[in-house]
Amino acid sequence: MNGALLWGQVSRRMWRFKAKTLFMGLGITIGVLVAVLLQTVAGGVRATFAAFIERAYPADSVVLVAGSGVMGGGNGRNSLQLTDVEAVAGELGLAEWDPAVFIGARDVKNAGNNLRVNVAGCSEKAERVRRRSVEDGDFISADDVRTRAKVALLGSTTAAKLFPGASPIGEQVFIDNAPFEVKGILETVGVDPHGNDQDDVIQVPYTTLMDMSRITSISMATFVVGDRSRVEAVGKEITSVMRSQHQIGAGQEDDFSVLTSTQMQELLDRSFRTFNIFIPLIAGTAFLIAALVILSIMQINIKGRTPEIGLRKAVGARSRDLQAQIVLEVVLIAAVASVLGLLLAQVGVAAVAPILETKLGVKHLSTPPLVPLVSVAAALATGLLGGILPARRAAKLDPVKALK
């Protein structure tokens, strides 16, 4: 059959039976849309979580957290003492470490502004250990920690709320009615994957915060190992020292947690394993349904075209020409539907991007090149699966019986 004539017949038929064409392509469009959109979103969320883990748990550091369990917070939440951290640092020769104290949200105010802001305590080493400095003003100094100075570093969001349109450096804020001098504004970090604004925070010397809150324990400490290849080994050594410090016997549960970037990456991988299973499953289900719909519609279509097929075979049309036309119809529908699915996926990505940035801190969404290619290939395969059987049935029709 002439190629141009074949394409013309297929195009006219698709246009003439628009409703059938729409129903056959709808499932494929949805399948491509779901596959591309969900893979893009999952990739963006995963990258955001990975960046957060890298920032919170640097690859060359080990984090010691008060409390049992993967992330602390269980048994022994108030058992981590500064003397424990000093013992670990001394025995293992770790010069760079930073203790941290978290007391949650507190009442913060200045003239005319009242807020609830998370307040945390850190040392002068936090700038190097936690890789977050100030974008204006000065960081907490060793003298501030030693003298328990009432100085504060404001996150950019907190600073904008308390001092709209003005510089807060040198100004005074009240934390639970205690006056603090603003010494600096922390570098902007943005929203974390849990939806918390990391710039809506206040940091003060941990010694000051412990005095204010009348507590003797710290929440966590971060140790810089330096050599990344030694991080896991140092983590085990910290566990050994801490069990000795807290006199924990064999078989007894730790009242602390030791975390490394490797452990957190493994936790992230386990969390996203569900995505890796269910996204292809959802898309595959959509493509399977689409194939069944195409098969059903084409079977009905062939039955309605029986006289036409019989006439064409009677005047010399070859079976392979009939098969080619029917398969081409389905593949063309699949191709157009997959392109439409790709376009809708991009629209969907643009629509959800602002929401993901606000809620989860996802700043970049990009579709891996392989995802559209696999989706389109799956769409074309779906079309072939749904069209081959009706095409073979049409090719086997007896022209005499068909014309009757």
Residue pairs with C-beta under 8 A, 6 or more apart in sequence:
1 317
1 318
1 321
1 324
1 325
6 321
6 324
6 325
6 328
7 328
9 325
10 325
10 328
10 329
10 332
11 332
13 329
14 21
14 329
14 332
14 333
15 21
17 301
20 297
20 301
21 333
23 293
23 297
24 290
24 293
24 294
24 297
24 298
24 330
24 333
24 337
24 386
25 333
25 334
25 336
25 337
25 340
26 290
26 293
26 337
27 286
27 287
27 289
27 290
27 291
27 293
27 294
27 382
28 287
28 290
28 333
28 334
28 337
28 338
28 341
28 379
28 382
28 383
29 337
29 338
29 340
29 341
29 344
30 286
30 290
30 341
31 283
31 286
31 287
31 290
31 341
31 375
31 378
31 379
31 382
32 283
32 337
32 338
32 340
32 341
32 342
32 345
32 375
32 376
32 378
32 379
33 341
33 344
33 345
33 348
34 279
34 282
34 283
34 286
35 279
35 280
35 283
35 371
35 374
35 375
35 378
36 341
36 342
36 345
36 367
36 371
36 372
36 375
37 345
37 348
37 349
37 352
38 275
38 279
38 282
38 283
39 279
39 367
39 368
39 371
40 345
40 349
40 365
40 366
40 367
40 368
40 371
41 349
41 352
41 356
41 365
42 272
42 275
42 279
43 365
43 366
43 367
43 368
44 356
44 362
44 364
44 365
44 366
45 193
45 356
45 360
45 362
46 268
46 272
46 275
47 362
47 364
48 193
48 360
48 361
48 362
48 363
49 193
49 268
49 271
49 272
50 265
50 268
52 192
52 193
52 361
53 261
53 264
53 265
53 268
54 261
55 131
55 189
56 63
56 264
57 63
57 259
57 260
57 261
57 264
58 131
58 222
58 224
58 261
59 228
59 231
59 261
60 224
60 225
60 226
60 227
60 228
60 231
61 129
61 222
61 223
61 224
61 225
61 231
61 260
61 261
62 222
62 223
62 225
62 231
62 234
62 235
62 238
62 258
62 259
62 260
63 220
63 221
63 222
63 223
63 258
63 259
63 260
64 80
64 84
64 85
64 88
64 220
64 221
64 222
64 223
64 238
64 242
64 256
64 257
64 258
64 259
65 71
65 72
65 80
65 219
65 220
65 256
65 257
65 258
65 259
66 72
66 76
66 77
66 78
66 79
66 80
66 217
66 218
66 219
66 220
66 255
66 256
67 73
67 74
67 75
67 76
67 77
67 79
67 255
67 256
67 257
68 74
68 75
68 76
68 253
68 254
68 255
68 256
68 257
69 257
70 257
70 259
70 267
71 257
71 259
72 219
72 220
72 256
72 257
75 253
75 255
76 246
76 254
76 255
76 256
78 215
78 217
79 217
79 246
79 255
79 256
80 217
80 218
80 219
80 220
80 221
80 256
81 216
81 217
81 218
82 99
82 218
83 245
84 242
84 245
84 246
85 97
85 99
85 218
85 221
87 241
87 245
88 94
88 97
88 221
88 223
88 238
88 241
88 242
88 245
89 95
89 97
89 223
91 241
92 223
92 234
92 237
92 238
92 241
94 223
94 224
94 225
94 234
96 125
96 128
96 129
96 223
96 224
96 226
97 125
97 129
97 221
97 222
97 223
97 224
98 122
98 123
98 125
98 126
98 129
98 130
98 221
98 222
99 121
99 122
99 123
99 206
99 218
99 220
99 221
100 120
100 121
100 122
100 126
100 206
100 218
100 219
100 220
100 221
100 222
101 120
101 121
101 122
101 206
101 209
101 210
101 213
101 215
101 218
101 219
102 118
102 120
102 121
102 219
102 220
103 119
103 120
103 121
103 209
103 213
103 215
104 118
104 119
105 116
105 117
105 118
105 119
106 116
106 117
106 118
106 119
106 175
106 176
107 114
107 115
107 116
107 174
107 175
107 176
107 177
108 114
108 115
108 116
108 117
108 119
108 158
108 162
108 173
108 174
108 175
108 202
109 115
109 162
109 173
109 174
110 162
110 163
110 171
110 172
110 173
110 174
113 161
113 162
115 158
115 161
115 162
117 158
117 200
117 201
117 202
118 200
118 201
118 202
119 175
119 201
119 202
119 203
119 204
119 209
120 201
120 202
120 203
120 204
120 209
121 203
121 204
121 205
121 206
121 207
121 208
121 209
121 210
122 130
122 140
122 203
122 205
122 206
123 140
123 142
123 145
123 205
123 206
124 139
124 140
124 141
124 142
124 144
124 145
126 132
126 139
126 140
126 203
127 133
127 134
127 139
127 140
128 224
129 222
129 224
130 222
132 186
132 187
132 189
133 139
133 186
133 187
134 153
134 184
134 185
134 186
134 187
135 156
135 185
135 186
135 187
135 188
136 167
136 169
136 184
136 185
137 153
137 169
137 182
137 183
137 184
137 185
138 183
138 184
139 153
139 183
139 184
140 151
140 153
140 183
140 203
140 204
140 205
143 149
144 151
144 183
144 205
144 208
145 205
145 206
145 207
146 207
148 205
148 207
148 208
148 211
149 205
149 208
150 178
150 179
150 180
150 181
150 204
150 208
151 180
151 181
151 182
151 183
151 204
151 205
151 208
152 173
152 175
152 180
152 181
152 182
152 183
152 202
152 203
152 204
153 182
153 183
153 184
153 185
153 186
153 202
153 203
153 204
154 162
154 168
154 173
154 182
154 184
154 185
154 186
154 202
155 185
155 186
155 197
155 198
155 199
155 200
155 201
155 202
156 185
156 186
156 188
156 199
157 197
157 199
157 200
158 199
158 200
158 201
158 202
159 168
159 182
159 185
161 200
162 168
162 173
163 171
168 182
168 185
169 182
169 183
169 184
169 185
170 181
170 182
171 181
171 182
172 179
172 180
172 181
172 182
173 179
173 180
173 182
173 202
174 180
175 202
175 204
175 212
176 212
178 212
180 204
186 199
186 201
186 203
188 199
189 198
189 199
190 197
190 198
190 199
190 361
190 363
191 197
191 198
191 357
191 358
191 359
191 360
191 361
192 198
192 361
193 360
193 361
194 360
195 359
195 360
195 361
206 218
210 216
210 218
223 234
223 238
225 231
225 234
231 260
231 261
231 262
232 260
232 262
235 258
235 259
235 260
236 258
238 258
239 254
239 258
242 248
242 254
242 256
242 258
243 254
246 255
246 256
248 254
248 255
283 375
283 378
284 378
287 378
287 379
287 381
287 382
288 382
290 382
290 386
291 382
291 383
291 385
291 386
292 386
293 386
294 330
294 333
294 382
294 383
294 385
294 386
294 387
295 385
295 386
295 387
295 389
295 390
298 326
298 330
298 386
298 387
298 389
298 390
298 391
299 389
299 390
299 393
301 390
302 309
302 326
302 390
302 393
302 394
305 394
306 397
306 402
307 402
307 403
309 322
309 394
309 397
309 402
310 397
310 398
310 399
310 400
310 401
310 402
310 403
311 399
311 402
311 403
312 322
313 319
313 322
313 397
313 399
313 402
314 399
314 400
314 403
319 395
319 396
320 395
322 391
322 394
322 395
323 391
323 392
323 394
323 395
326 387
326 390
326 391
326 394
327 384
327 387
327 388
327 391
329 387
330 383
330 384
330 386
330 387
331 380
331 383
331 384
331 387
333 383
334 379
334 380
334 382
334 383
334 384
335 376
335 379
335 380
335 383
337 379
338 375
338 376
338 379
338 380
341 375
341 379
342 372
342 375
342 376
345 367
346 367
349 365
349 367
352 365
353 362
353 365
356 362
356 365
357 363
